[in-house]
Amino acid sequence: MAVIVGWIAESVQEILQISGLTLQSFLVFCTAFIVACFLLKPRRNLPPYPAGRVPVLGHLLALGRAPHLKLTAWRRQYGDVFTVRMGMEDVVVLNGYAAVKDALVDRSELFASRPPNYLADAMVGFGKDIAFARWGTEFRQRKRFATAVLKNLGMKGGTGSIEEKIREEASCLRNRIAEYNGNPSDIAHDIRVAAANVICSMVMGKRYDYRDETFRELSEAVEMAQFESGAGQIISVFPFLRFVPVVNRAGINALQEAFKIQNVLKGEISRHRENLDRENPRDFLDFCLLEVEKQEKVEGLTEVHVVYMAEDLFFAGLSTTTDTLRWSLLYMTLNPNIQNKVQQELDAVVGESLPTLSHRSQLPYVNACLLEVMRIRPVVPLTIQHAPTETLKVREYDIPKGTQVLPNLYSLHMDPAYWPDPDRFDPGRFLDAEGNVVNNPDSFMPFSGGRRVCLGEQLARMELFLFFSTLLQSFTFRTPEDAPRPTTDGVFGITLPPHPFKLCAIPR
């Protein structure tokens, strides 16, 4: 440090000597320059900053390890709209149903772009995917195309649905859990494999054995990529840190795990290209390869885009479904009376056959339980940042074009104005006076909304219902004897999974 200070002093002396300035006149000049910059700098009418901002780091230290909780607490003090400083960048946070709905739904297209995020962008080819792509024609064409393909492949109800494949996977998961014979087990890996197989069947046209090595590496790579990218977000705040050893470790690990996923997908694309039946496309990759050839719906689509679009499906659909199912089983073990009520409804409606989607309308309490799980522990409490496509107003504030905007979905789901005693697990919140399910209540947006709503929402809802109902029909889940009560605090990252826990699956 002394060397640096000495170098600065010598440099200033040289400047003074060369220019002929005295030290006094130099200081006057510097002061005048700083004052002029301050006076000429345009005034910004951004929302207020909470207390706790420090130079360089901004609010990073104040946000702590559970930023969704801190942002929700700040809402009570600073209102629905405020600004946090993430390093050197301002991020406008939207809290509460009115503010979030105004941006994501009512003015969806105006908030539909994405701000730069170095680590996320690097993992998905800097805009070649769907989830992180900037707003524009290319994004709209890719999302429209992907949605149409997924519906063609069964992401829908009725004829041609992927229901049978999900039911097959639910049956495999049930059999796998039965092998534990009611002993204390952490079944997170088994749930992850089942969810991954559903995605693989749509993307690559095949399912894997639970013990397949390539499949295990793929599912673990997806999990680790998201975990490490969550840990490495400091690189997105300060991109230059990617060059600093040790500090950049999580970011490097995230990119390496993403490369593993991409390599698997590249291998599958090569195999699909060799066996492509142009008259009968079998899966997502087949449809994409045909579009690469024809360029009818997505201009400029290449196989590189296809890799990142398929990678999105794994990132979006694996951890979210896995974590929601884990939360559902955790809350069942903690609420045996609710679990018993779910099982009574399943027994009365489904009997001994496997649940089907046709049973869904007859199982209001089962559906209400899943909705309450998604409310009380949204697995994406803070959505991916949005960015306005033009300068606009939010309430009385001006939000410049390109500003990072962060919708806090957790604040919607824990708002006592809509959800009295929000920390209490109560499926009855989602039932009306006649006992019917309230599917789309106010202040409930587990899949986000508007132009950036989750691409696989319908698939996720199908999986959650069929997996959850099959498992609750087959087992009673309990906390192991003499084990401490599992915590319901999540582990904040890209998603919000529960802490690892064991349970006993007692065959019914």
C-alpha positions as CSV (number, residue, x, y, z in Angstrom):
1,M,0.0,0.0,0.0
2,A,2.9,2.4,0.9
3,V,4.4,1.7,-2.6
4,I,1.1,2.6,-4.3
5,V,0.7,5.8,-2.3
6,G,4.3,6.8,-3.1
7,W,3.7,6.1,-6.8
8,I,0.6,8.3,-6.7
9,A,2.5,11.2,-5.0
10,E,5.3,11.0,-7.4
11,S,2.9,11.0,-10.4
12,V,1.1,14.1,-9.0
13,Q,4.4,15.9,-8.6
14,E,5.4,15.1,-12.2
15,I,2.1,16.4,-13.5
16,L,2.5,19.6,-11.5
17,Q,6.0,20.1,-12.8
18,I,5.1,19.4,-16.4
19,S,2.0,21.7,-16.4
20,G,3.6,24.4,-14.3
21,L,0.7,24.3,-11.8
22,T,1.1,24.9,-8.0
23,L,-0.3,22.4,-5.6
24,Q,-2.9,24.9,-4.5
25,S,-4.1,25.6,-8.0
26,F,-4.2,21.9,-8.8
27,L,-6.5,21.2,-5.7
28,V,-8.7,24.1,-6.8
29,F,-9.0,22.6,-10.3
30,C,-9.8,19.2,-8.9
31,T,-12.5,20.6,-6.6
32,A,-14.1,22.6,-9.3
33,F,-14.1,19.5,-11.6
34,I,-15.8,17.3,-9.0
35,V,-18.4,20.0,-8.2
36,A,-19.1,20.5,-11.9
37,C,-19.6,16.8,-12.4
38,F,-22.0,16.7,-9.5
39,L,-24.0,19.7,-10.6
40,L,-24.2,18.6,-14.3
41,K,-25.0,15.0,-13.5
42,P,-28.7,14.4,-14.3
43,R,-30.9,13.9,-11.3
44,R,-32.4,10.4,-11.2
45,N,-35.8,9.9,-9.7
46,L,-35.1,6.3,-8.6
47,P,-37.0,4.7,-5.7
48,P,-35.4,5.2,-2.2
49,Y,-32.4,3.2,-1.0
50,P,-32.8,1.2,2.2
51,A,-30.2,1.8,5.0
52,G,-27.1,-0.4,5.0
53,R,-25.5,0.7,1.8
54,V,-21.7,0.8,1.8
55,P,-19.2,1.9,-0.8
56,V,-18.4,-0.5,-3.6
57,L,-20.4,-3.4,-2.1
58,G,-23.7,-1.5,-1.9
59,H,-26.3,-3.6,0.0
60,L,-24.6,-7.0,-0.6
61,L,-23.7,-7.3,3.1
62,A,-27.0,-6.1,4.3
63,L,-28.9,-8.6,2.2
64,G,-27.1,-11.6,3.9
65,R,-27.7,-15.2,3.1
66,A,-31.5,-15.0,2.7
67,P,-32.1,-11.9,0.5
68,H,-35.7,-12.8,-0.1
69,L,-36.4,-12.4,3.6
70,K,-34.5,-9.2,3.9
71,L,-36.2,-7.6,0.9
72,T,-39.6,-8.6,2.2
73,A,-38.7,-7.1,5.6
74,W,-37.6,-3.9,3.9
75,R,-40.9,-3.7,2.2
76,R,-42.5,-2.9,5.6
77,Q,-40.2,0.0,6.0
78,Y,-39.6,1.4,2.5
79,G,-42.8,0.4,0.6
80,D,-43.5,-1.8,-2.4
81,V,-40.8,-0.2,-4.6
82,F,-37.3,0.6,-3.6
83,T,-33.7,0.4,-4.9
84,V,-30.9,-1.8,-3.7
85,R,-27.3,-1.3,-4.7
86,M,-25.7,-4.5,-5.9
87,G,-22.0,-3.6,-6.1
88,M,-22.0,-0.6,-8.5
89,E,-25.4,-1.3,-10.1
90,D,-28.8,-0.1,-9.0
91,V,-31.6,-2.8,-8.9
92,V,-35.2,-1.7,-8.5
93,V,-37.1,-4.2,-6.3
94,L,-40.8,-4.7,-6.8
95,N,-42.7,-6.1,-3.8
96,G,-46.4,-7.0,-3.3
97,Y,-49.0,-8.1,-5.7
98,A,-50.0,-4.6,-7.1
99,A,-46.4,-3.6,-8.1
100,V,-45.4,-7.0,-9.4
101,K,-48.6,-7.5,-11.4
102,D,-48.3,-4.0,-12.9
103,A,-44.9,-4.8,-14.3
104,L,-45.1,-8.5,-15.2
105,V,-48.7,-8.7,-16.4
106,D,-50.2,-5.3,-17.0
107,R,-47.1,-3.9,-18.7
108,S,-45.5,-7.2,-19.6
109,E,-43.9,-6.3,-22.8
110,L,-42.3,-3.1,-21.4
111,F,-40.6,-5.2,-18.7
112,A,-39.8,-8.2,-20.9
113,S,-36.1,-7.8,-21.5
114,R,-33.1,-9.0,-19.4
115,P,-30.1,-7.0,-18.1
116,P,-26.6,-8.3,-18.5
117,N,-25.6,-11.0,-16.1
118,Y,-22.1,-12.3,-16.8
119,L,-22.2,-15.8,-15.2
120,A,-25.7,-16.6,-16.4
121,D,-25.0,-15.3,-19.9
122,A,-21.8,-17.3,-20.1
123,M,-23.7,-20.5,-19.2
124,V,-26.3,-20.1,-21.9
125,G,-24.2,-18.7,-24.8
126,F,-24.8,-15.0,-24.2
127,G,-28.4,-14.8,-25.3
128,K,-28.6,-17.9,-27.5
129,D,-31.2,-19.5,-25.2
130,I,-34.7,-18.5,-24.1
131,A,-34.6,-17.7,-20.4
132,F,-31.8,-15.1,-20.4
133,A,-32.2,-13.9,-24.0
134,R,-32.8,-10.2,-24.5
135,W,-36.3,-9.0,-25.6
136,G,-36.7,-8.9,-29.4
137,T,-37.7,-10.8,-32.4
138,E,-35.3,-13.7,-31.9
139,F,-36.5,-14.3,-28.3
140,R,-40.1,-14.2,-29.3
141,Q,-39.6,-16.6,-32.2
142,R,-37.6,-19.1,-30.1
143,K,-40.1,-19.1,-27.2
144,R,-43.1,-19.4,-29.5
145,F,-41.4,-22.2,-31.4
146,A,-40.4,-24.1,-28.2
147,T,-43.8,-23.7,-26.6
148,A,-45.5,-25.1,-29.8
149,V,-43.1,-28.1,-29.9
150,L,-43.6,-28.9,-26.2
151,K,-47.3,-28.9,-26.7
152,N,-46.9,-31.1,-29.7
153,L,-44.9,-33.5,-27.6
154,G,-47.5,-33.7,-24.9
155,M,-47.4,-30.7,-22.6
156,K,-51.2,-30.5,-22.7
157,G,-54.2,-32.3,-21.5
158,G,-56.2,-34.8,-23.5
159,T,-55.1,-36.8,-26.5
160,G,-51.4,-36.9,-27.1
161,S,-50.6,-35.9,-23.6
162,I,-47.3,-36.9,-22.0
163,E,-49.3,-38.1,-19.0
164,E,-48.5,-41.8,-19.6
165,K,-44.8,-41.2,-19.5
166,I,-45.1,-39.2,-16.3
167,R,-47.3,-41.9,-14.7
168,E,-44.7,-44.5,-15.8
169,E,-42.0,-42.4,-14.1
170,A,-44.1,-42.0,-11.0
171,S,-44.5,-45.7,-10.8
172,C,-40.8,-46.2,-11.1
173,L,-40.2,-43.6,-8.4
174,R,-42.7,-45.4,-6.1
175,N,-40.9,-48.7,-6.6
176,R,-37.6,-47.2,-6.0
177,I,-38.7,-45.7,-2.7
178,A,-40.3,-49.0,-1.7
179,E,-36.8,-50.5,-1.8
180,Y,-35.9,-48.5,1.4
181,N,-38.4,-50.6,3.3
182,G,-39.5,-47.7,5.5
183,N,-36.0,-47.0,6.7
184,P,-34.8,-43.4,7.1
185,S,-33.8,-42.2,3.7
186,D,-33.0,-39.0,1.8
187,I,-34.9,-39.5,-1.4
188,A,-33.9,-36.2,-3.1
189,H,-31.8,-38.0,-5.7
190,D,-34.6,-40.4,-6.6
191,I,-37.0,-37.5,-7.1
192,R,-34.5,-35.7,-9.2
193,V,-33.9,-38.7,-11.4
194,A,-37.6,-39.1,-12.0
195,A,-38.1,-35.5,-12.9
196,A,-35.0,-35.6,-15.2
197,N,-36.4,-38.6,-17.0
198,V,-39.5,-36.7,-17.9
199,I,-37.4,-34.0,-19.4
200,C,-35.2,-36.5,-21.2
201,S,-38.2,-38.2,-22.7
202,M,-39.4,-34.9,-24.2
203,V,-36.0,-33.5,-25.2
204,M,-34.2,-36.7,-26.3
205,G,-36.9,-39.2,-26.7
206,K,-35.8,-41.7,-24.1
207,R,-35.6,-42.4,-20.4
208,Y,-32.7,-43.7,-18.5
209,D,-32.3,-46.4,-15.9
210,Y,-31.9,-44.8,-12.4
211,R,-28.4,-46.2,-12.1
212,D,-27.2,-45.2,-15.6
213,E,-23.8,-43.4,-15.2
214,T,-24.3,-40.9,-18.0
215,F,-27.8,-40.0,-16.7
216,R,-26.5,-39.7,-13.2
217,E,-23.8,-37.3,-14.4
218,L,-26.3,-35.3,-16.4
219,S,-28.8,-34.8,-13.5
220,E,-26.0,-34.1,-11.0
221,A,-24.4,-31.6,-13.4
222,V,-27.7,-29.7,-13.7
223,E,-28.0,-29.6,-9.9
224,M,-24.4,-28.5,-9.4
225,A,-24.5,-25.9,-12.1
226,Q,-27.4,-24.2,-10.4
227,F,-25.8,-24.5,-7.0
228,E,-22.4,-23.2,-8.1
229,S,-24.0,-20.4,-10.1
230,G,-25.9,-19.3,-7.0
231,A,-22.7,-19.3,-5.0
232,G,-20.8,-17.5,-7.8
233,Q,-23.2,-14.6,-8.3
234,I,-20.5,-12.2,-7.0
235,I,-18.9,-12.6,-10.4
236,S,-22.1,-11.2,-12.0
237,V,-22.0,-8.3,-9.7
238,F,-18.2,-7.7,-10.2
239,P,-17.3,-9.5,-13.5
240,F,-13.6,-8.7,-13.2
241,L,-13.5,-11.1,-10.2
242,R,-13.7,-14.0,-12.8
243,F,-9.9,-13.4,-13.2
244,V,-9.2,-13.6,-9.4
245,P,-8.1,-17.1,-8.2
246,V,-10.1,-18.7,-5.3
247,V,-12.8,-15.9,-5.6
248,N,-13.7,-17.2,-9.1
249,R,-13.9,-20.9,-8.1
250,A,-17.7,-21.1,-7.9
251,G,-18.1,-19.4,-11.2
252,I,-15.6,-21.7,-12.9
253,N,-17.3,-24.7,-11.4
254,A,-20.7,-23.5,-12.6
255,L,-19.4,-23.1,-16.2
256,Q,-17.7,-26.5,-16.0
257,E,-21.0,-28.2,-15.0
258,A,-22.8,-26.3,-17.7
259,F,-20.2,-27.6,-20.3
260,K,-21.0,-31.2,-19.1
261,I,-24.7,-30.7,-19.9
262,Q,-23.9,-29.1,-23.2
263,N,-21.6,-31.9,-24.2
264,V,-24.3,-34.5,-23.5
265,L,-26.7,-32.5,-25.6
266,K,-24.2,-32.1,-28.4
267,G,-23.7,-35.9,-28.5
268,E,-27.5,-36.4,-28.6
269,I,-27.8,-33.8,-31.4
270,S,-25.2,-35.7,-33.5
271,R,-27.1,-39.0,-33.0
272,H,-30.4,-37.4,-33.8
273,R,-29.0,-35.9,-37.0
274,E,-27.8,-39.3,-38.2
275,N,-31.2,-40.9,-37.5
276,L,-33.5,-38.0,-38.3
277,D,-36.9,-39.0,-39.7
278,R,-38.1,-35.8,-41.3
279,E,-41.6,-37.0,-41.6
280,N,-41.9,-38.2,-38.0
281,P,-40.0,-36.1,-35.6
282,R,-39.8,-37.9,-32.2
283,D,-38.7,-35.3,-29.7
284,F,-37.6,-31.7,-29.0
285,L,-34.2,-32.2,-30.7
286,D,-35.8,-33.7,-33.8
287,F,-38.1,-30.7,-34.2
288,C,-35.3,-28.3,-33.6
289,L,-33.0,-30.0,-36.2
290,L,-35.8,-29.8,-38.8
291,E,-36.2,-26.1,-38.0
292,V,-32.5,-25.6,-38.4
293,E,-32.8,-27.0,-41.9
294,K,-36.0,-25.1,-42.9
295,Q,-35.7,-21.8,-41.1
296,E,-39.5,-21.4,-41.3
297,K,-40.4,-20.2,-37.8
298,V,-37.1,-19.1,-36.2
299,E,-34.8,-17.0,-38.3
300,G,-31.1,-17.9,-38.0
301,L,-31.6,-20.9,-35.8
302,T,-28.5,-23.0,-35.5
303,E,-27.5,-26.2,-33.6
304,V,-25.7,-23.9,-31.1
305,H,-29.0,-22.3,-30.3
306,V,-30.6,-25.7,-30.0
307,V,-28.0,-26.8,-27.3
308,Y,-28.8,-23.8,-25.2
309,M,-32.5,-24.0,-25.7
310,A,-32.5,-27.6,-24.5
311,E,-30.2,-26.7,-21.6
312,D,-32.9,-24.2,-20.5
313,L,-35.4,-27.0,-20.3
314,F,-33.2,-28.9,-17.9
315,F,-32.4,-25.8,-15.8
316,A,-36.0,-24.6,-15.7
317,G,-37.7,-28.0,-15.2
318,L,-35.4,-30.1,-13.0
319,S,-34.6,-28.4,-9.8
320,T,-37.9,-26.5,-9.6
321,T,-40.0,-29.7,-9.8
322,T,-37.6,-31.7,-7.6
323,D,-37.5,-29.0,-4.9
324,T,-41.3,-28.5,-4.9
325,L,-41.9,-32.2,-4.4
326,R,-39.3,-32.3,-1.6
327,W,-41.1,-29.4,0.1
328,S,-44.4,-31.2,-0.3
329,L,-43.2,-34.3,1.4
330,L,-41.5,-32.3,4.1
331,Y,-44.7,-30.5,4.9
332,M,-46.6,-33.8,4.9
333,T,-44.3,-35.2,7.6
334,L,-44.7,-32.1,9.7
335,N,-48.5,-32.1,9.3
336,P,-49.7,-35.7,9.7
337,N,-53.4,-34.6,10.0
338,I,-53.2,-32.9,6.6
339,Q,-51.4,-35.9,5.1
340,N,-54.1,-38.2,6.4
341,K,-56.8,-36.0,4.8
342,V,-54.9,-36.1,1.5
343,Q,-54.8,-39.9,1.7
344,Q,-58.5,-40.2,2.6
345,E,-59.4,-38.2,-0.5
346,L,-57.1,-40.3,-2.7
347,D,-58.6,-43.5,-1.3
348,A,-62.1,-42.4,-1.9
349,V,-61.6,-41.1,-5.5
350,V,-58.7,-43.1,-6.9
351,G,-58.9,-46.4,-5.0
352,E,-56.1,-48.8,-5.8
353,S,-55.5,-47.7,-9.4
354,L,-52.7,-45.2,-10.2
355,P,-53.8,-41.6,-10.2
356,T,-54.5,-40.0,-13.6
357,L,-55.0,-36.4,-14.7
358,S,-58.7,-37.1,-15.1
359,H,-58.8,-37.5,-11.3
360,R,-57.4,-34.0,-10.7
361,S,-60.8,-32.2,-10.8
362,Q,-62.1,-34.7,-8.2
363,L,-59.2,-34.2,-5.8
364,P,-59.6,-30.6,-4.6
365,Y,-57.7,-31.1,-1.3
366,V,-54.7,-32.8,-3.0
367,N,-54.5,-29.8,-5.4
368,A,-54.9,-27.3,-2.6
369,C,-51.9,-29.0,-0.7
370,L,-49.7,-28.5,-3.8
371,L,-50.8,-24.9,-4.2
372,E,-50.1,-24.2,-0.6
373,V,-46.6,-25.7,-0.9
374,M,-45.9,-23.5,-3.9
375,R,-47.2,-20.5,-1.9
376,I,-45.3,-21.0,1.4
377,R,-42.0,-22.1,-0.2
378,P,-41.8,-20.7,-3.8
379,V,-38.7,-22.4,-5.2
380,V,-37.9,-19.3,-7.2
381,P,-38.6,-16.6,-4.6
382,L,-36.8,-13.9,-6.6
383,T,-37.3,-14.2,-10.3
384,I,-34.6,-13.6,-12.9
385,Q,-34.1,-9.9,-13.2
386,H,-36.1,-8.1,-15.8
387,A,-35.2,-4.9,-17.7
388,P,-37.5,-2.2,-19.1
389,T,-37.4,-1.9,-22.9
390,E,-37.8,1.9,-22.5
391,T,-37.6,4.5,-19.8
392,L,-40.9,4.4,-17.8
393,K,-42.5,5.2,-14.5
394,V,-43.3,2.9,-11.7
395,R,-45.5,4.6,-9.2
396,E,-43.9,8.1,-8.9
397,Y,-40.4,7.0,-9.8
398,D,-38.5,7.0,-13.1
399,I,-37.0,3.7,-14.2
400,P,-34.4,4.1,-17.0
401,K,-34.3,1.7,-19.9
402,G,-32.2,-1.3,-19.1
403,T,-32.3,-0.9,-15.3
404,Q,-32.3,-4.2,-13.4
405,V,-35.8,-4.8,-12.0
406,L,-36.2,-7.6,-9.5
407,P,-39.7,-8.9,-8.7
408,N,-39.8,-10.4,-5.2
409,L,-42.4,-13.2,-5.6
410,Y,-41.8,-14.2,-2.0
411,S,-43.3,-11.0,-0.8
412,L,-46.5,-11.8,-2.7
413,H,-46.8,-15.3,-1.2
414,M,-46.2,-14.1,2.4
415,D,-48.3,-11.0,2.4
416,P,-50.7,-11.1,5.4
417,A,-53.1,-8.8,3.5
418,Y,-53.9,-11.8,1.2
419,W,-52.6,-14.7,3.3
420,P,-53.5,-14.3,7.1
421,D,-50.8,-15.9,9.3
422,P,-48.7,-16.6,6.2
423,D,-46.1,-18.8,7.9
424,R,-48.8,-21.4,8.8
425,F,-49.2,-24.3,6.3
426,D,-53.0,-24.3,5.5
427,P,-54.3,-25.9,2.2
428,G,-57.7,-24.6,3.1
429,R,-56.6,-21.2,1.8
430,F,-57.0,-22.6,-1.8
431,L,-60.6,-23.9,-1.3
432,D,-63.7,-21.9,-1.6
433,A,-66.9,-22.2,0.5
434,E,-68.1,-25.1,-1.6
435,G,-64.8,-27.0,-1.3
436,N,-63.7,-26.2,-4.8
437,V,-60.1,-25.3,-5.7
438,V,-59.2,-21.7,-6.2
439,N,-56.4,-22.1,-8.8
440,N,-55.5,-18.5,-9.6
441,P,-56.0,-16.3,-6.5
442,D,-54.5,-12.8,-6.2
443,S,-51.0,-12.5,-4.9
444,F,-50.0,-15.9,-6.1
445,M,-47.4,-16.2,-8.9
446,P,-45.2,-19.3,-8.4
447,F,-44.3,-19.5,-12.1
448,S,-43.9,-15.7,-12.6
449,G,-46.1,-14.1,-15.2
450,G,-46.5,-12.2,-18.5
451,R,-44.0,-12.5,-21.4
452,R,-41.5,-14.3,-19.2
453,V,-43.8,-16.7,-17.5
454,C,-42.2,-20.2,-17.0
455,L,-42.2,-22.0,-20.3
456,G,-42.9,-25.4,-18.7
457,E,-45.6,-24.3,-16.3
458,Q,-48.2,-26.8,-17.6
459,L,-45.7,-29.7,-17.6
460,A,-44.6,-28.8,-14.1
461,R,-48.2,-28.8,-12.8
462,M,-48.8,-32.2,-14.4
463,E,-45.7,-33.7,-12.9
464,L,-46.4,-32.3,-9.4
465,F,-49.9,-33.7,-9.3
466,L,-49.1,-37.2,-10.6
467,F,-45.9,-37.6,-8.6
468,F,-47.4,-36.2,-5.4
469,S,-50.7,-38.1,-5.6
470,T,-48.9,-41.4,-6.5
471,L,-46.5,-41.1,-3.6
472,L,-49.2,-40.2,-1.0
473,Q,-51.4,-43.0,-2.3
474,S,-48.6,-45.5,-1.7
475,F,-46.8,-44.3,1.4
476,T,-47.2,-42.5,4.7
477,F,-44.3,-40.2,5.3
478,R,-42.9,-39.7,8.8
479,T,-39.9,-38.1,10.4
480,P,-37.5,-40.8,11.7
481,E,-37.8,-41.5,15.4
482,D,-35.4,-39.6,17.6
483,A,-34.6,-37.3,14.7
484,P,-34.8,-33.5,15.2
485,R,-37.7,-31.7,13.6
486,P,-36.7,-30.8,10.1
487,T,-36.3,-27.1,9.5
488,T,-38.5,-25.3,7.0
489,D,-35.8,-22.7,6.3
490,G,-34.7,-23.0,2.7
491,V,-31.2,-22.8,1.3
492,F,-31.2,-19.7,-0.9
493,G,-29.5,-20.0,-4.3
494,I,-30.9,-19.9,-7.8
495,T,-33.8,-21.8,-6.3
496,L,-34.9,-22.3,-2.7
497,P,-34.6,-26.0,-1.9
498,P,-35.1,-27.4,1.6
499,H,-32.1,-28.4,3.7
500,P,-31.3,-32.1,3.3
501,F,-33.6,-34.3,5.4
502,K,-34.5,-37.9,5.9
503,L,-37.9,-39.4,6.1
504,C,-39.5,-42.8,6.5
505,A,-41.8,-43.9,3.7
506,I,-44.1,-46.4,5.3
507,P,-46.0,-48.6,2.7
508,R,-49.7,-48.2,3.1
